[in-house]
Amino acid sequence: MDTRFSDEDLAFRDEVRAFFKNEYTQELQDRMKDKATFKAAVIEWQKKLHAKGWIAPGWPVQYGGTGWTPTQKYIYDSERASAGVRDNVPFGLTMVGPVIYNFGTEEQKAQFLPRILASDDWWCQGYSEPGSGSDLASLKTKAERDGDDYIVNGAKIWTTYAQYAEWIFCLVRTSNEGKKQEGISFLLIDMKTPGIKVNPIVSIDNHHSLNEVEFNNVRVPVANLIGEENRGWHIAKSLLEHERTGIAGVADCKRAVTEIKRLASVEVNGGKALIDNPNFQSRLADIDIELMALEYTELRVLASLSSGGAPGPESSMLKIKGTEMQQATQTLMMDLAAYYQGVLPTDLSPEVLGHSFGSQARQSFMYGRASTIYGGSNEVQKNIIAKAVLGL
C-alpha cells in the first residue's frame, strides 16, 4: 500500500482544513454543548456540509454522494478528528439512508433521501428492546396488517436522540412462523404518529441521549415498509455492518492520543512529566501500535467499499478493536486526570479541583463503557468472525 499523498490529495487536505477552520466556529461548537440548542446547532453544521457537497461521503454519486476516493475519505475523516469536528449524526446518513437507496422503492428514495441529505429529518434507530439487546432476533414489537396500514405495538430501548427525532426506522415482527430471524420486517415510522411515547433514560454520565420508545396501536402505512414483508433480517444485517464500521472511530482515537500526549507532557508526577514515566510510555506505545494496525484495516475496508464491495466480517473486526481502543484511551485519560476526574458537586466547575479536562474525562470514560455493547456486543462480533472468517 502506497501511503504517500498525491499533489491532488494534498490540495484536497488543505481545502478540508480551511473549510473546518472557517465554518466550524467556536460559537457553533458552544451551541452544540448546550442541550437547549444542540439539535439546531448540529443541523446547522450538517447543512453547511450539505451545501459544500460533503454531507454523504459513503453514498453513491447518483444519490448525492461525494464520489471521493478511499484516500480522500481517509483524509477528510482524519482532518475532521484532528480539528475536533464532531462526526455527523449517523442514523439518517450512515444507517437508514443506505438502506433506502439499496432496498427501497423509487417512491421511497424520492421521499426520504433528499430530506436525509439536507438534514431536514432527524432519524433514530428502533432495534434493541427490553429483553432483546444482543439477541436482536428475539424482538417482540409486533406489526399486524390492517388494510393499507400496520398496527404497531411494543417498545424499543436505548434509542439515541429519540427525543429529537422526526422519524424512526424499526425492526418489527410481522410473523411468528419459522426461525426467529424470519418474520421480521423493516418499517419507517413517523414519530408524530399518535400512540408513540418517548421515555427519557439518563445514563451513567448524567446525560440524556438515550430513550425508551413505546408504541401503542400506532398506525403505519404499508407504503413505509422497506423491501419485502418478513425479509427485514437481511436488511438489518446490512445496516449493522455499516454501523459497526463507523463505530471503530479510528480518527477520533488518534486525536485523543495526541491530546493525551500534550497533557501528559505538562502533568508532573514525582517531579517529572508524566510523559516520561516508563509505565505510562508503555501503555501509550501499546495504544499507538494497535491504532496503526487498526487504521490500515480501516483503509482496506474503505478500498473495498469504493470498488462496490460491502464491509463484511471486517466490520466486526473494526468494531471490536476500535471500541477496545476507545476504552483504552478513555482509561488513560482518566488516569492522567487522577483525582481531578472525581464526581463534582453540580454547582462547581471542573476547574475548581484543578484540571479543566477532568470532568470530561470522567464522563467519556463512563459513557464509553457502552461502546463494546452497542452496535452488537463484542462477544457477538467474535462469534461472527468465528463463523464468517475462521469457518468454526
C-alpha positions in Angstrom: 0.0 0.0 0.0 1.4 3.4 -1.1 0.8 5.7 1.9 2.1 8.9 0.1 -0.4 11.5 -0.8 -0.6 12.8 -4.3 -0.5 16.5 -5.1 -4.3 16.4 -5.7 -4.7 14.7 -2.3 -2.6 17.3 -0.6 -4.7 20.1 -2.2 -7.8 18.4 -1.0 -6.4 18.1 2.5 -5.7 21.9 2.5 -9.3 22.6 1.3 -10.7 20.4 4.1 -8.6 22.1 6.7 -9.6 25.6 5.5 -13.3 24.7 5.5 -13.2 23.3 9.0 -11.3 26.3 10.3 -13.7 28.8 8.7 -17.0 27.1 9.2 -16.8 25.1 12.4 -16.8 28.2 14.5 -16.4 28.4 18.3 -19.9 29.8 18.6 -21.3 26.8 16.8 -19.4 24.4 19.0 -20.6 26.1 22.1 -24.2 25.8 21.0 -23.6 22.1 20.4 -22.6 21.7 24.0 -25.9 23.3 25.2 -28.8 20.8 25.3 -31.2 23.6 24.6 -29.5 24.5 21.3 -27.8 21.1 20.5 -30.2 19.9 17.8 -30.4 23.2 15.9 -26.6 23.6 16.0 -26.0 20.1 14.7 -28.5 20.6 11.9 -26.9 24.0 11.0 -23.4 22.3 10.7 -24.7 19.4 8.7 -26.5 21.8 6.3 -23.1 23.6 5.8 -21.7 20.2 4.8 -24.6 19.6 2.5 -24.2 23.0 0.8 -20.5 22.2 0.3 -21.4 18.8 -1.2 -19.6 16.9 1.6 -22.5 15.5 3.7 -22.5 11.9 2.4 -19.0 10.6 1.6 -20.2 7.0 1.6 -23.2 7.4 -0.7 -23.1 6.6 -4.4 -22.8 9.8 -6.5 -26.2 9.1 -8.1 -27.9 9.6 -4.8 -25.9 12.6 -3.6 -22.6 11.1 -2.6 -19.2 12.8 -3.0 -17.5 10.4 -5.3 -14.4 10.6 -3.2 -11.6 8.1 -3.4 -10.8 6.0 -0.3 -7.8 8.3 0.2 -10.0 11.4 0.2 -12.4 9.8 2.7 -9.5 8.9 4.9 -8.1 12.5 4.6 -11.5 14.0 5.4 -12.1 11.9 8.5 -8.5 12.4 9.8 -8.8 16.2 9.4 -12.2 16.2 10.9 -11.0 14.4 14.0 -7.8 16.5 14.2 -9.8 19.7 14.1 -12.1 18.4 16.8 -15.1 18.5 14.5 -17.9 16.2 15.7 -19.0 13.5 13.3 -22.4 13.6 11.7 -25.3 12.1 13.5 -25.3 8.6 11.9 -28.9 7.4 12.0 -30.0 9.1 8.8 -26.8 9.5 6.8 -24.9 6.3 7.7 -27.7 3.9 8.6 -31.2 4.3 7.1 -30.1 6.3 4.1 -28.0 3.4 2.6 -30.9 1.0 3.4 -33.3 3.1 1.5 -31.2 3.6 -1.6 -30.2 -0.2 -1.6 -33.6 -1.7 -0.8 -36.3 1.0 -1.1 -38.7 1.7 -3.9 -38.2 4.7 -6.2 -41.0 6.5 -4.4 -39.3 5.9 -1.0 -36.0 7.1 -2.4 -37.6 10.3 -3.7 -39.5 10.9 -0.5 -36.7 10.3 2.1 -33.2 10.6 0.6 -33.2 14.4 -0.2 -34.5 15.2 3.2 -31.8 13.0 4.9 -29.1 14.7 2.8 -30.4 18.2 3.7 -30.8 17.2 7.4 -34.5 18.2 7.2 -35.4 15.0 9.1 -33.8 13.7 12.2 -33.8 9.9 12.5 -33.4 7.4 15.3 -32.9 3.7 15.4 -35.5 1.2 16.8 -33.6 -2.1 17.1 -33.0 -3.1 20.7 -35.9 -3.9 23.0 -36.3 -4.6 26.7 -35.0 -8.2 26.9 -33.8 -8.2 23.3 -30.4 -6.5 23.1 -27.6 -8.5 21.5 -30.2 -11.3 20.7 -31.9 -8.9 18.3 -33.8 -11.7 16.5 -35.9 -12.3 19.6 -37.6 -8.9 19.3 -41.3 -8.8 20.1 -42.6 -5.5 18.8 -45.5 -6.5 16.6 -46.8 -5.0 13.4 -50.1 -6.5 12.4 -51.6 -5.8 8.9 -54.9 -3.9 8.8 -55.8 -3.0 5.3 -53.2 -0.5 4.0 -51.7 0.0 7.4 -49.7 -1.9 10.1 -50.8 -1.6 13.7 -47.6 -1.5 15.8 -47.4 -2.4 19.5 -44.3 -2.9 21.6 -41.2 -0.9 22.8 -37.7 -0.1 21.8 -34.9 0.9 24.2 -31.5 2.6 24.2 -32.9 4.7 21.4 -30.4 7.5 20.9 -31.8 11.0 20.3 -35.4 9.8 20.0 -36.4 13.0 21.9 -35.3 15.0 18.8 -36.3 12.6 16.0 -39.0 13.1 13.4 -38.6 9.5 12.1 -37.6 6.2 13.5 -36.6 3.1 11.5 -37.7 -0.1 13.3 -37.4 -3.8 13.1 -40.9 -5.3 13.8 -42.3 -8.8 13.9 -44.8 -9.4 11.2 -44.9 -13.2 11.5 -44.1 -15.9 14.2 -43.7 -18.7 11.6 -40.3 -20.4 11.1 -37.0 -19.4 12.6 -37.0 -16.3 14.8 -34.9 -14.4 12.2 -37.8 -14.9 9.8 -40.9 -12.9 10.2 -39.1 -9.6 10.9 -39.7 -6.6 8.7 -38.1 -3.2 8.3 -40.5 -0.3 8.9 -40.2 3.5 8.7 -42.4 5.3 11.3 -43.2 9.0 11.7 -42.6 9.9 15.3 -45.5 12.3 15.3 -48.0 9.4 14.8 -50.5 9.1 17.7 -49.6 6.3 20.1 -45.8 6.9 20.3 -44.4 7.8 23.7 -40.7 8.7 24.4 -39.4 8.0 27.9 -36.0 9.5 28.7 -33.2 7.4 30.1 -30.4 9.4 31.9 -27.2 7.4 31.5 -24.3 7.0 34.0 -22.6 10.1 32.7 -25.7 12.1 33.8 -26.6 13.0 30.2 -29.9 12.4 28.4 -29.2 10.9 24.9 -30.9 7.6 25.4 -34.6 6.8 25.5 -37.3 4.1 25.6 -39.9 4.4 22.8 -43.3 2.9 23.4 -45.8 2.0 20.6 -49.4 1.7 21.5 -51.6 0.9 18.5 -49.5 3.0 16.2 -50.9 3.1 12.7 -48.1 3.0 10.0 -48.8 2.9 6.2 -47.7 -0.3 4.5 -46.0 2.1 2.0 -43.4 2.7 4.7 -42.2 -1.0 4.5 -38.7 -1.3 3.2 -38.2 -4.4 1.0 -40.5 -7.4 1.4 -42.5 -8.3 4.4 -40.8 -10.8 6.6 -37.5 -10.2 4.9 -36.2 -7.4 7.2 -33.4 -9.5 8.8 -31.2 -9.3 5.7 -31.7 -5.6 5.6 -30.9 -5.3 9.3 -27.6 -7.2 8.9 -26.6 -4.9 6.0 -27.2 -1.8 8.1 -25.3 -3.2 11.1 -22.2 -3.9 9.0 -22.1 -0.2 8.1 -22.9 0.9 11.7 -20.1 -1.3 13.1 -17.6 0.1 10.6 -18.4 3.6 11.7 -18.2 2.7 15.4 -14.5 2.0 15.1 -13.7 5.7 15.5 -10.0 5.4 14.5 -9.5 9.1 13.6 -11.1 10.2 16.9 -8.9 7.8 18.8 -5.8 9.2 17.2 -6.9 12.7 18.2 -7.5 11.5 21.8 -3.9 10.1 21.9 -2.5 13.3 20.6 -4.3 15.2 23.3 -3.1 12.7 26.0 0.5 13.2 24.9 0.1 17.0 25.1 -1.5 16.9 28.5 1.0 14.3 29.8 3.9 16.5 28.8 2.9 19.2 31.3 1.4 16.9 34.0 4.1 16.5 36.7 4.2 13.2 38.7 7.0 12.6 41.2 8.9 15.7 39.9 8.9 14.5 36.3 6.5 15.0 33.4 4.1 12.0 33.3 5.0 11.5 29.6 8.5 10.4 30.8 7.1 7.8 33.2 8.1 4.3 31.8 4.8 2.7 32.7 2.8 5.5 31.1 5.1 5.4 28.0 4.5 1.6 27.7 0.7 2.0 27.8 0.8 4.8 25.3 3.0 2.9 22.9 0.7 -0.1 23.1 -2.3 2.1 22.0 -0.2 3.7 19.3 0.7 0.3 17.8 -2.8 -1.1 17.9 -4.2 2.1 16.4 -1.8 1.9 13.5 -2.8 -1.7 12.7 -6.5 -0.7 13.1 -6.0 2.2 10.7 -4.7 0.0 7.9 -7.6 -2.4 8.4 -10.0 0.6 8.1 -8.2 1.7 4.9 -8.7 -1.8 3.4 -12.4 -1.6 4.2 -12.6 1.8 2.5 -10.9 0.5 -0.6 -13.4 -2.4 -0.7 -16.3 -0.1 -0.4 -15.1 2.2 -3.1 -14.9 -0.7 -5.5 -18.5 -1.7 -4.8 -17.9 -4.2 -2.0 -19.5 -4.4 1.4 -17.8 -4.2 4.8 -18.4 -7.9 5.6 -16.7 -9.5 8.6 -14.1 -6.8 8.6 -16.8 -4.5 10.2 -16.8 -6.9 13.2 -13.0 -6.7 13.4 -13.1 -2.9 13.3 -15.9 -2.8 15.9 -14.1 -5.0 18.4 -10.6 -3.4 18.1 -12.0 0.2 17.6 -14.1 0.1 20.8 -11.3 -1.5 22.8 -9.0 1.3 21.7 -11.6 3.9 22.6 -11.9 2.4 26.1 -8.1 2.2 26.4 -7.6 5.9 25.5 -10.5 6.9 27.9 -8.9 4.9 30.7 -5.5 6.5 30.1 -7.1 10.0 30.1 -8.9 9.1 33.4 -5.5 8.1 34.9 -4.0 11.3 33.6 -6.7 13.3 35.3 -6.3 11.2 38.5 -8.2 12.5 41.5 -9.3 15.6 39.5 -11.7 13.4 37.5 -13.8 12.7 40.6 -17.5 13.4 40.7 -18.1 17.1 41.3 -20.9 18.9 43.0 -23.3 20.3 40.4 -22.6 23.9 41.4 -18.8 23.6 40.8 -16.9 23.7 37.5 -14.1 21.2 36.8 -11.6 24.0 37.2 -12.3 24.2 40.9 -10.4 21.0 41.6 -7.6 21.7 39.2 -8.0 20.0 35.8 -10.3 21.5 33.2 -10.3 18.2 31.3 -11.1 16.1 34.4 -14.9 16.2 34.3 -15.0 15.4 30.6 -12.5 12.6 31.0 -14.8 11.0 33.6 -17.9 11.4 31.5 -16.3 10.0 28.4 -14.9 7.0 30.4 -18.3 6.2 31.9 -20.3 6.5 28.7 -17.6 4.7 26.8 -18.2 1.5 28.8 -21.2 1.0 26.5 -19.2 1.1 23.3 -18.3 -2.6 23.5 -22.0 -3.4 23.9 -24.0 -1.2 21.4 -24.0 -2.0 17.7 -23.8 -5.7 18.6 -21.7 -6.6 21.7 -18.1 -7.5 21.1 -18.8 -11.1 22.2 -21.4 -11.4 19.4 -18.8 -9.9 16.9 -16.3 -12.6 17.9 -18.9 -15.2 17.1 -19.4 -13.6 13.7 -15.7 -13.7 13.0 -15.5 -17.3 14.1 -18.2 -18.3 11.6 -17.5 -16.0 8.7 -13.7 -15.9 8.8 -12.5 -19.0 10.6 -15.3 -21.3 9.5 -15.9 -22.6 13.0 
